[in-house]
């Protein structure tokens, strides 16, 4: 008799899924692989050690919390060996798409026999904006589930291939991909595009998100840091970042802010935003990874949308 395992993109959605009339056990994938160093061998000891080191250093995640939220769920996934149907619940944004690639890579290695399908939020007929899973009604979620995308073997191979490229030390191979349309991941091309734009721009040494962050600070003049973060969350959700990611980003750009109450840029911050000078002289930590690549080893040319190696 066949059975189903659901893998979700976070604890809040897991709670929601439990209340829907859908059968099967549920595992939560509690990770944010779009940030920090990643290794391609998902689930290995070195993989989890690398991830804990990053989360501990950058987000003060304790060992107990990491074990409780992430490793326990992963071990539970390892112990679910009998399900022949696996349903992935992930969203259209960069955060979710990178996590989804990692999960598919793991499934390719460890659950070769399983039928894998994806419920992905995003487009809704007649609507111009993209929707997260949390924004959907129960009826819409059930419809998405009924119409989920069943992955073929070549889709699984492709997801694994892109994951390997994401974890490599050179993002230029990712920008040379042109065959996304052949595979059943409608939001993956955009996610990879956004990922590449996270490398510093030639014009001022800040990436796309950092430039948008300074632009918002300059034009909207938030009265407090919290208001600043709220505005950033509302401005663009294609990255799928939460408040903790934006808080960390603001902290890393601290030399460019004169105050946070109200939010004001320094003279240097304004000059960098206006591309009169570069952020490179302000870099405090050169050891920042995006996947397998060092952020400051590459430049993004906004005129040609191409990556250059330094």
Helices and strands as residue ranges (DSSP letters): E 4-8, H 11-18, E 25-28, E 36-37, H 45-59, H 63-66, I 67-71, H 72-79, E 85-90, H 94-110, E 115-120, G 133-135, H 138-146, E 149-150, H 153-166, H 172-175, G 180-182, H 188-196, H 208-220, H 225-235, H 243-252, G 254-256, E 257-260, E 263-265, H 267-273, G 279-282, E 289-291, E 293-294, G 295-297, E 298-301, E 306-309
